[in-house]
């Protein structure tokens, strides 16, 4: 039963591809296409440009929010201790 469903779905997907794009080339049926690295004719795209100061940009974007997250967690932990919701001594049991 599973093989029948698999064959039927494969036929349906191929017919849907024929309807949308016309007849597929024999190469596209044998090899999967990766549009991020190849063109429609199969040629390999050139290397992407190098982003200058990439690590610096990432650190400028990440570090402030990491710092804000630590401040928020410290304040929330202090709030929990002040109102006796959670105390570190409870964890020793």
N, CA, C and O atoms as CSV, one atom per row, in Angstrom:
chain,resi,resn,atom,element,x,y,z
A,1,UNK,N,N,0.820,-1.193,0.000
A,1,UNK,CA,C,0.000,0.000,0.000
A,1,UNK,C,C,0.866,1.259,0.000
A,1,UNK,O,O,0.577,2.221,-0.712
A,2,UNK,N,N,1.930,1.241,0.807
A,2,UNK,CA,C,2.792,2.421,0.885
A,2,UNK,C,C,3.503,2.666,-0.436
A,2,UNK,O,O,3.710,3.815,-0.827
A,3,UNK,N,N,3.881,1.586,-1.132
A,3,UNK,CA,C,4.570,1.776,-2.407
A,3,UNK,C,C,3.626,2.348,-3.461
A,3,UNK,O,O,4.048,3.128,-4.315
A,4,UNK,N,N,2.362,1.966,-3.405
A,4,UNK,CA,C,1.379,2.518,-4.344
A,4,UNK,C,C,1.202,4.007,-4.095
A,4,UNK,O,O,1.140,4.794,-5.039
A,5,UNK,N,N,1.121,4.393,-2.833
A,5,UNK,CA,C,0.981,5.813,-2.495
A,5,UNK,C,C,2.223,6.576,-2.933
A,5,UNK,O,O,2.117,7.689,-3.447
A,6,UNK,N,N,3.393,5.990,-2.734
A,6,UNK,CA,C,4.634,6.639,-3.139
A,6,UNK,C,C,4.710,6.841,-4.638
A,6,UNK,O,O,5.083,7.917,-5.106
A,7,UNK,N,N,4.355,5.799,-5.402
A,7,UNK,CA,C,4.382,5.924,-6.863
A,7,UNK,C,C,3.363,6.941,-7.356
A,7,UNK,O,O,3.647,7.722,-8.264
A,8,UNK,N,N,2.180,6.931,-6.758
A,8,UNK,CA,C,1.143,7.875,-7.176
A,8,UNK,C,C,1.560,9.305,-6.877
A,8,UNK,O,O,1.366,10.193,-7.707
A,9,UNK,N,N,2.128,9.536,-5.707
A,9,UNK,CA,C,2.549,10.895,-5.370
A,9,UNK,C,C,3.704,11.343,-6.257
A,9,UNK,O,O,3.789,12.517,-6.616
A,10,UNK,N,N,4.599,10.414,-6.615
A,10,UNK,CA,C,5.707,10.761,-7.497
A,10,UNK,C,C,5.184,11.149,-8.880
A,10,UNK,O,O,5.646,12.123,-9.475
A,11,UNK,N,N,4.220,10.384,-9.386
A,11,UNK,CA,C,3.621,10.722,-10.686
A,11,UNK,C,C,2.925,12.071,-10.635
A,11,UNK,O,O,3.032,12.866,-11.568
A,12,UNK,N,N,2.212,12.329,-9.546
A,12,UNK,CA,C,1.511,13.603,-9.415
A,12,UNK,C,C,2.494,14.763,-9.392
A,12,UNK,O,O,2.272,15.777,-10.053
A,13,UNK,N,N,3.581,14.622,-8.638
A,13,UNK,CA,C,4.559,15.702,-8.557
A,13,UNK,C,C,5.237,15.938,-9.898
A,13,UNK,O,O,5.496,17.083,-10.269
A,14,UNK,N,N,5.527,14.865,-10.630
A,14,UNK,CA,C,6.129,15.046,-11.954
A,14,UNK,C,C,5.157,15.710,-12.915
A,14,UNK,O,O,5.561,16.560,-13.708
A,15,UNK,N,N,3.879,15.337,-12.857
A,15,UNK,CA,C,2.907,15.971,-13.749
A,15,UNK,C,C,2.705,17.429,-13.369
A,15,UNK,O,O,2.498,18.266,-14.248
A,16,UNK,N,N,2.759,17.754,-12.082
A,16,UNK,CA,C,2.639,19.143,-11.661
A,16,UNK,C,C,3.840,19.944,-12.142
A,16,UNK,O,O,3.698,21.105,-12.526
A,17,UNK,N,N,5.026,19.331,-12.125
A,17,UNK,CA,C,6.218,20.011,-12.615
A,17,UNK,C,C,6.115,20.236,-14.119
A,17,UNK,O,O,6.497,21.298,-14.609
A,18,UNK,N,N,5.604,19.255,-14.860
A,18,UNK,CA,C,5.418,19.417,-16.301
A,18,UNK,C,C,4.430,20.529,-16.594
A,18,UNK,O,O,4.621,21.297,-17.537
A,19,UNK,N,N,3.389,20.623,-15.807
A,19,UNK,CA,C,2.365,21.631,-16.045
A,19,UNK,C,C,2.912,23.031,-15.790
A,19,UNK,O,O,2.587,23.967,-16.520
A,20,UNK,N,N,3.743,23.179,-14.756
A,20,UNK,CA,C,4.267,24.502,-14.422
A,20,UNK,C,C,5.418,24.926,-15.317
A,20,UNK,O,O,5.436,26.063,-15.787
A,21,UNK,N,N,6.370,24.053,-15.565
A,21,UNK,CA,C,7.611,24.458,-16.206
A,21,UNK,C,C,7.809,23.877,-17.601
A,21,UNK,O,O,8.862,24.107,-18.196
A,22,UNK,N,N,6.882,23.160,-18.134
A,22,UNK,CA,C,7.112,22.479,-19.392
A,22,UNK,C,C,7.874,21.195,-19.137
A,22,UNK,O,O,8.000,20.766,-17.990
A,23,UNK,N,N,8.374,20.589,-20.171
A,23,UNK,CA,C,9.070,19.307,-20.018
A,23,UNK,C,C,10.413,19.519,-19.331
A,23,UNK,O,O,11.190,20.379,-19.746
A,24,UNK,N,N,10.696,18.745,-18.282
A,24,UNK,CA,C,11.993,18.887,-17.617
A,24,UNK,C,C,13.093,18.247,-18.449
A,24,UNK,O,O,12.850,17.307,-19.205
A,25,UNK,N,N,14.293,18.763,-18.301
A,25,UNK,CA,C,15.416,18.172,-19.028
A,25,UNK,C,C,15.779,16.839,-18.387
A,25,UNK,O,O,15.524,16.633,-17.201
A,26,UNK,N,N,16.374,15.932,-19.162
A,26,UNK,CA,C,16.748,14.636,-18.589
A,26,UNK,C,C,17.773,14.770,-17.460
A,26,UNK,O,O,17.811,13.939,-16.553
A,27,UNK,N,N,18.598,15.808,-17.517
A,27,UNK,CA,C,19.603,16.007,-16.475
A,27,UNK,C,C,18.931,16.357,-15.157
A,27,UNK,O,O,19.369,15.898,-14.102
A,28,UNK,N,N,17.872,17.162,-15.199
A,28,UNK,CA,C,17.212,17.565,-13.956
A,28,UNK,C,C,16.497,16.394,-13.296
A,28,UNK,O,O,16.276,16.409,-12.085
A,29,UNK,N,N,16.132,15.379,-14.077
A,29,UNK,CA,C,15.511,14.207,-13.473
A,29,UNK,C,C,16.544,13.322,-12.785
A,29,UNK,O,O,16.225,12.633,-11.816
A,30,UNK,N,N,17.793,13.338,-13.285
A,30,UNK,CA,C,18.827,12.487,-12.715
A,30,UNK,C,C,19.560,13.145,-11.549
A,30,UNK,O,O,19.868,12.484,-10.557
A,31,UNK,N,N,19.840,14.441,-11.663
A,31,UNK,CA,C,20.609,15.134,-10.630
A,31,UNK,C,C,19.767,16.238,-10.006
A,31,UNK,O,O,19.111,16.990,-10.727
A,32,UNK,N,N,19.773,16.350,-8.691
A,32,UNK,CA,C,19.047,17.451,-8.063
A,32,UNK,C,C,19.736,18.784,-8.342
A,32,UNK,O,O,20.963,18.857,-8.422
A,33,UNK,N,N,18.942,19.822,-8.486
A,33,UNK,CA,C,19.461,21.157,-8.750
A,33,UNK,C,C,19.554,21.926,-7.457
A,33,UNK,O,O,18.678,21.803,-6.601
A,34,UNK,N,N,20.596,22.716,-7.295
A,34,UNK,CA,C,20.745,23.578,-6.132
A,34,UNK,C,C,20.809,25.011,-6.640
A,34,UNK,O,O,21.886,25.473,-7.017
A,35,UNK,N,N,19.685,25.733,-6.662
A,35,UNK,CA,C,19.661,27.064,-7.263
A,35,UNK,C,C,20.513,28.088,-6.519
A,35,UNK,O,O,20.786,29.158,-7.064
A,36,UNK,N,N,20.940,27.793,-5.294
A,36,UNK,CA,C,21.767,28.742,-4.564
A,36,UNK,C,C,23.199,28.764,-5.096
A,36,UNK,O,O,23.900,29.763,-4.929
A,37,UNK,N,N,23.640,27.688,-5.728
A,37,UNK,CA,C,25.025,27.624,-6.203
A,37,UNK,C,C,25.135,27.426,-7.708
A,37,UNK,O,O,26.239,27.492,-8.248
A,38,UNK,N,N,24.033,27.187,-8.400
A,38,UNK,CA,C,24.095,26.989,-9.843
A,38,UNK,C,C,23.066,27.865,-10.544
A,38,UNK,O,O,22.077,28.290,-9.948
A,39,UNK,N,N,23.321,28.123,-11.818
A,39,UNK,CA,C,22.358,28.859,-12.627
A,39,UNK,C,C,21.347,27.879,-13.207
A,39,UNK,O,O,21.437,26.675,-12.963
A,40,UNK,N,N,20.396,28.381,-13.964
A,40,UNK,CA,C,19.384,27.502,-14.553
A,40,UNK,C,C,19.977,26.579,-15.617
A,40,UNK,O,O,19.411,25.525,-15.908
A,41,UNK,N,N,21.118,26.972,-16.200
A,41,UNK,CA,C,21.760,26.120,-17.199
A,41,UNK,C,C,22.708,25.108,-16.582
A,41,UNK,O,O,23.190,24.216,-17.280
A,42,UNK,N,N,22.989,25.227,-15.278
A,42,UNK,CA,C,23.854,24.279,-14.603
A,42,UNK,C,C,25.242,24.800,-14.304
A,42,UNK,O,O,26.053,24.096,-13.703
A,43,UNK,N,N,25.529,26.034,-14.718
A,43,UNK,CA,C,26.850,26.605,-14.449
A,43,UNK,C,C,26.969,26.982,-12.975
A,43,UNK,O,O,25.982,27.339,-12.333
A,44,UNK,N,N,28.180,26.897,-12.453
A,44,UNK,CA,C,28.429,27.242,-11.056
A,44,UNK,C,C,28.546,28.757,-10.935
A,44,UNK,O,O,29.251,29.397,-11.716
A,45,UNK,N,N,27.850,29.327,-9.952
A,45,UNK,CA,C,27.899,30.767,-9.732
A,45,UNK,C,C,29.252,31.176,-9.160
A,45,UNK,O,O,29.929,30.361,-8.533
A,46,UNK,N,N,29.658,32.444,-9.371
A,46,UNK,CA,C,30.933,32.890,-8.792
A,46,UNK,C,C,30.844,32.964,-7.267
A,46,UNK,O,O,29.754,32.983,-6.695
A,47,UNK,N,N,32.012,33.007,-6.622
A,47,UNK,CA,C,32.049,33.081,-5.167
A,47,UNK,C,C,31.401,34.384,-4.701
A,47,UNK,O,O,31.533,35.410,-5.368
A,48,UNK,N,N,30.707,34.353,-3.572
A,48,UNK,CA,C,30.115,35.589,-3.056
A,48,UNK,C,C,31.201,36.526,-2.536
A,48,UNK,O,O,32.302,36.095,-2.193
A,49,UNK,N,N,30.873,37.793,-2.485
A,49,UNK,CA,C,31.832,38.778,-2.003
A,49,UNK,C,C,32.103,38.619,-0.520
A,49,UNK,O,O,31.257,38.137,0.232
A,50,UNK,N,N,33.291,39.030,-0.111
A,50,UNK,CA,C,33.681,38.943,1.292
A,50,UNK,C,C,33.167,40.178,2.013
A,50,UNK,O,O,33.338,41.300,1.536
A,51,UNK,N,N,32.542,39.970,3.155
A,51,UNK,CA,C,32.037,41.076,3.956
A,51,UNK,C,C,33.168,41.558,4.853
A,51,UNK,O,O,33.698,40.806,5.671
A,52,UNK,N,N,33.525,42.821,4.684
A,52,UNK,CA,C,34.595,43.336,5.528
A,52,UNK,C,C,34.061,43.622,6.927
A,52,UNK,O,O,32.910,44.028,7.086
A,53,UNK,N,N,34.879,43.415,7.917
A,53,UNK,CA,C,34.534,43.607,9.328
A,53,UNK,C,C,33.343,42.746,9.736
A,53,UNK,O,O,32.503,43.194,10.516
A,54,UNK,N,N,33.256,41.533,9.229
A,54,UNK,CA,C,32.130,40.657,9.533
A,54,UNK,C,C,32.038,40.303,11.000
A,54,UNK,O,O,30.953,40.344,11.580
A,55,UNK,N,N,33.168,39.953,11.616
A,55,UNK,CA,C,33.169,39.578,13.040
A,55,UNK,C,C,32.830,40.792,13.886
A,55,UNK,O,O,32.115,40.677,14.882
A,56,UNK,N,N,33.333,41.944,13.499
A,56,UNK,CA,C,33.044,43.167,14.243
A,56,UNK,C,C,31.554,43.485,14.185
A,56,UNK,O,O,30.961,43.863,15.196
A,57,UNK,N,N,30.953,43.338,13.026
A,57,UNK,CA,C,29.513,43.610,12.891
A,57,UNK,C,C,28.677,42.641,13.714
A,57,UNK,O,O,27.700,43.039,14.350
A,58,UNK,N,N,29.058,41.383,13.702
A,58,UNK,CA,C,28.322,40.389,14.488
A,58,UNK,C,C,28.451,40.691,15.966
A,58,UNK,O,O,27.469,40.624,16.705
A,59,UNK,N,N,29.659,41.023,16.406
A,59,UNK,CA,C,29.843,41.312,17.832
A,59,UNK,C,C,29.103,42.581,18.237
A,59,UNK,O,O,28.585,42.654,19.352
A,60,UNK,N,N,29.039,43.574,17.368
A,60,UNK,CA,C,28.280,44.790,17.676
A,60,UNK,C,C,26.794,44.476,17.786
A,60,UNK,O,O,26.093,45.098,18.584
A,61,UNK,N,N,26.309,43.538,17.014
A,61,UNK,CA,C,24.889,43.179,17.075
A,61,UNK,C,C,24.578,42.258,18.247
A,61,UNK,O,O,23.492,42.354,18.818
A,62,UNK,N,N,25.492,41.368,18.627
A,62,UNK,CA,C,25.202,40.346,19.635
A,62,UNK,C,C,25.514,40.806,21.051
A,62,UNK,O,O,24.706,40.599,21.957
A,63,UNK,N,N,26.658,41.419,21.256
A,63,UNK,CA,C,27.114,41.722,22.614
A,63,UNK,C,C,26.173,42.624,23.417
A,63,UNK,O,O,25.947,42.334,24.591
A,64,UNK,N,N,25.613,43.698,22.857
A,64,UNK,CA,C,24.691,44.502,23.678
A,64,UNK,C,C,23.472,43.712,24.156
A,64,UNK,O,O,23.043,43.873,25.299
A,65,UNK,N,N,22.918,42.872,23.305
A,65,UNK,CA,C,21.739,42.099,23.707
A,65,UNK,C,C,22.112,40.992,24.682
A,65,UNK,O,O,21.312,40.632,25.546
A,66,UNK,N,N,23.303,40.456,24.554
A,66,UNK,CA,C,23.784,39.479,25.524
A,66,UNK,C,C,23.939,40.128,26.894
A,66,UNK,O,O,23.586,39.533,27.912
A,67,UNK,N,N,24.465,41.340,26.917
A,67,UNK,CA,C,24.619,42.082,28.169
A,67,UNK,C,C,23.259,42.414,28.773
A,67,UNK,O,O,23.063,42.274,29.981
A,68,UNK,N,N,22.321,42.852,27.938
A,68,UNK,CA,C,20.971,43.148,28.443
A,68,UNK,C,C,20.305,41.893,28.996
A,68,UNK,O,O,19.592,41.964,29.997
A,69,UNK,N,N,20.523,40.768,28.369
A,69,UNK,CA,C,19.959,39.518,28.863
A,69,UNK,C,C,20.515,39.134,30.219
A,69,UNK,O,O,19.779,38.651,31.079
A,70,UNK,N,N,21.822,39.346,30.420
A,70,UNK,CA,C,22.399,39.034,31.730
A,70,UNK,C,C,21.880,39.979,32.794
A,70,UNK,O,O,21.631,39.558,33.924
A,71,UNK,N,N,21.711,41.255,32.455
A,71,UNK,CA,C,21.155,42.199,33.435
A,71,UNK,C,C,19.733,41.810,33.823
A,71,UNK,O,O,19.372,41.842,35.000
A,72,UNK,N,N,18.934,41.447,32.834
A,72,UNK,CA,C,17.549,41.061,33.129
A,72,UNK,C,C,17.503,39.812,33.995
A,72,UNK,O,O,16.694,39.735,34.920
A,73,UNK,N,N,18.351,38.838,33.715
A,73,UNK,CA,C,18.327,37.613,34.512
A,73,UNK,C,C,18.815,37.867,35.930
A,73,UNK,O,O,18.297,37.267,36.873
A,74,UNK,N,N,19.798,38.741,36.102
A,74,UNK,CA,C,20.256,39.081,37.453
A,74,UNK,C,C,19.153,39.763,38.245
A,74,UNK,O,O,18.921,39.444,39.411
A,75,UNK,N,N,18.477,40.703,37.601
A,75,UNK,CA,C,17.407,41.429,38.308
A,75,UNK,C,C,16.241,40.505,38.633
A,75,UNK,O,O,15.631,40.629,39.695
A,76,UNK,N,N,15.930,39.588,37.740
A,76,UNK,CA,C,14.829,38.666,38.003
A,76,UNK,C,C,15.196,37.691,39.113
A,76,UNK,O,O,14.343,37.329,39.924
A,77,UNK,N,N,16.447,37.264,39.160
A,77,UNK,CA,C,16.891,36.386,40.251
A,77,UNK,C,C,16.835,37.123,41.581
A,77,UNK,O,O,16.450,36.541,42.595
A,78,UNK,N,N,17.218,38.403,41.588
A,78,UNK,CA,C,17.124,39.195,42.818
A,78,UNK,C,C,15.666,39.364,43.235
A,78,UNK,O,O,15.355,39.310,44.425
A,79,UNK,N,N,14.773,39.566,42.276
A,79,UNK,CA,C,13.344,39.687,42.573
A,79,UNK,C,C,12.811,38.401,43.204
A,79,UNK,O,O,12.056,38.451,44.175
A,80,UNK,N,N,13.199,37.266,42.660
A,80,UNK,CA,C,12.748,35.989,43.212
A,80,UNK,C,C,13.260,35.783,44.637
A,80,UNK,O,O,12.550,35.241,45.484
A,81,UNK,N,N,14.491,36.214,44.895
A,81,UNK,CA,C,15.030,36.073,46.252
A,81,UNK,C,C,14.349,37.023,47.219
A,81,UNK,O,O,14.074,36.646,48.358
A,82,UNK,N,N,14.068,38.256,46.785
A,82,UNK,CA,C,13.439,39.245,47.668
A,82,UNK,C,C,12.069,38.791,48.136
A,82,UNK,O,O,11.711,38.994,49.296
A,83,UNK,N,N,11.311,38.187,47.261
A,83,UNK,CA,C,9.953,37.773,47.610
A,83,UNK,C,C,9.878,36.304,48.024
A,83,UNK,O,O,8.790,35.730,48.070
A,84,UNK,N,N,11.013,35.700,48.322
A,84,UNK,CA,C,11.103,34.317,48.804
A,84,UNK,C,C,10.397,33.313,47.889
A,84,UNK,O,O,9.855,32.309,48.351
A,85,UNK,N,N,10.412,33.594,46.620
A,85,UNK,CA,C,9.835,32.653,45.657
A,85,UNK,C,C,10.823,31.518,45.411
A,85,UNK,O,O,10.445,30.349,45.342
A,86,UNK,N,N,12.080,31.882,45.280
A,86,UNK,CA,C,13.126,30.875,45.116
A,86,UNK,C,C,14.362,31.368,45.843
A,86,UNK,O,O,14.807,32.496,45.631
A,87,UNK,N,N,14.908,30.535,46.687
A,87,UNK,CA,C,16.152,30.854,47.381
A,87,UNK,C,C,17.180,29.788,47.023
A,87,UNK,O,O,16.834,28.614,46.887
A,88,UNK,N,N,18.439,30.186,46.869
A,88,UNK,CA,C,19.465,29.186,46.543
A,88,UNK,C,C,19.589,28.097,47.604
A,88,UNK,O,O,20.027,26.989,47.296
A,89,UNK,N,N,19.210,28.391,48.847
A,89,UNK,CA,C,19.294,27.373,49.897
A,89,UNK,C,C,18.272,26.259,49.679
A,89,UNK,O,O,18.472,25.144,50.163
A,90,UNK,N,N,17.170,26.539,48.954
A,90,UNK,CA,C,16.177,25.504,48.653
A,90,UNK,C,C,16.769,24.430,47.744
A,90,UNK,O,O,16.355,23.271,47.777
A,91,UNK,N,N,17.731,24.831,46.945
A,91,UNK,CA,C,18.311,23.922,45.964
A,91,UNK,C,C,19.227,22.882,46.603
A,91,UNK,O,O,19.553,21.878,45.970
A,92,UNK,N,N,19.648,23.108,47.851
A,92,UNK,CA,C,20.567,22.191,48.530
A,92,UNK,C,C,19.894,20.909,48.978
A,92,UNK,O,O,20.580,19.913,49.209
A,93,UNK,N,N,18.601,20.898,49.108
A,93,UNK,CA,C,17.884,19.726,49.634
A,93,UNK,C,C,17.945,18.546,48.724
A,93,UNK,O,O,17.388,17.494,49.038
